[in-house]
Amino acid sequence: MAPAPSRFRTIGPEPSDRYARVPFAAPSIGPDEIAEVVATLESGWLSTGPRVAEFELAFAEYVGARHAVAVNSCTAALHLSLIATGIGSGDEVITTPLTFCATANVVLHAGATPVFADIDPVSHNIDPAAVQAAITPRTRVLMPVHYAGLPADMTAFQRIAELRGLRIIEDAAHCVEGVANRLKVGSIADFTCFSFYATKNLTTGEGGMVTTNDTAAAALIRAASLHGMSRDAWARYTPNGNAHYDVVMPGFKYNMMDIQAAIGLHQLARLRRMHARRVAICARYDAGLATLPLRLPTQAREGSVHARHLYPVLLDSAAAGMSRDELNDRLRDRGISTSIHFRPVHLHQYYQERFGFRRGMFPVAESVYDATLSLPLSAAMDDASVDRVINACHDILR
Ligand SMILES: Cc1ncc(COP(=O)(O)O)c(C=O)c1O
């Protein structure tokens, strides 16, 4: 069936060939999400309310955590989790340089200092040995990121945290379906933070969630997500609600809306099917790209589940006779959208100027950055689009 005409123009350059574009990460939105958003709009309650409460309960049950607090981004989730650990000036948080800037920015927002430890060359997740070497008397928190959806070695980080008296905040922006060594991501660490941004495996447009088993911390995060108020608006306006509230801390405006939760509820219900589609697409890429000068993503270890958020390949430039940027440009010329995950945080101007970071300090993360290219991946992608990407890679790299 031909797609319905859109009132919105596609953003970005038009493809120079005769094909339609293959989007990088098109959201998979079904009729249930659309109907629930319409019902929410018609309900008269748009902001934090019953649908957010229902989404939080369903999400906590899904990951097997005692509490889930919905917020408006993973960035907010990470910031509030850091605040809940009580860290501040002089404290250090160890994380990976191969991540989105938000992971490190929030450490600065919390008044602490981000410390980077290099990644493992196979998993591209932060290397437990490098973490050990980066620990100082000021270290308070470990913040592993499950890069691309491949669970980090949580068993190793738990052991380190226990020995050194540290807290763990997982950045699980890429890993909503993940299982790390037989434990569901979201049920393992002190805090786990998820992203529901438009490109994520489960989307609410913008949105995020913190899961934790710590009841006091969950209450603090909930209050901090809405100005530090002791009671949210839904609780105040219900028939038995009390109109009075107290401000118990100077909080933030990080709350999720019911309009977002309306989407999230149905995304969560479809997550298993959407993940199965991602797994199938990755298997098709693995088979189709195997003979090219590309290193394909690492598989999850026995007992773990890869969330398959991204499909980053590493180009062997010498064998291919071209740079990663040239491959990127040539795929774009064929209407194939790609992305780069990530320019390591220590190579960004702010971090270089403030902390004196330089190229060469985290060589494994830098070598991944220099060679990596993420190919299109979304549960909404059909086999014909996957084959177009595979065929384009063969044409270009032949
Ligand atoms: C690893 C990682 N952490 C955190 C974030 C921030 O997520 P959000 O956009 O929901 O704040 C992202 C976003 O892409 C990410 O990739």
The ligand as an SDF file (V2000), in Angstrom:
LIG
                    3D

 16 16  0  0  0  0  0  0  0  0999 V2000
   24.1640    6.3310   25.5170 C   0  0  0  0  0  0  0  0  0  0  0  0
   23.1490    7.4240   25.6650 C   0  0  0  0  0  0  0  0  0  0  0  0
   22.9120    7.9330   26.8800 N   0  0  0  0  0  0  0  0  0  0  0  0
   22.0080    8.9000   27.0740 C   0  0  0  0  0  0  0  0  0  0  0  0
   21.2860    9.4210   26.0210 C   0  0  0  0  0  0  0  0  0  0  0  0
   20.3040   10.5200   26.2770 C   0  0  0  0  0  0  0  0  0  0  0  0
   18.9930   10.1050   26.0430 O   0  0  0  0  0  0  0  0  0  0  0  0
   17.7990   11.1660   25.9850 P   0  0  0  0  0  0  0  0  0  0  0  0
   17.8130   11.7650   24.6190 O   0  0  0  0  0  0  0  0  0  0  0  0
   16.5610   10.3550   26.2410 O   0  0  0  0  0  0  0  0  0  0  0  0
   18.0480   12.1660   27.0500 O   0  0  0  0  0  0  0  0  0  0  0  0
   21.4760    8.9130   24.7450 C   0  0  0  0  0  0  0  0  0  0  0  0
   20.7100    9.4480   23.6200 C   0  0  0  0  0  0  0  0  0  0  0  0
   20.7840    9.0790   22.5010 O   0  0  0  0  0  0  0  0  0  0  0  0
   22.4430    7.8930   24.5510 C   0  0  0  0  0  0  0  0  0  0  0  0
   22.6830    7.3920   23.3340 O   0  0  0  0  0  0  0  0  0  0  0  0
  1  2  1  0
  2  3  1  0
  2 15  2  0
  3  4  2  0
  4  5  1  0
  5  6  1  0
  5 12  2  0
  6  7  1  0
  7  8  1  0
  8  9  2  0
  8 10  1  0
  8 11  1  0
 12 13  1  0
 12 15  1  0
 13 14  2  0
 15 16  1  0
M  END
$$$$
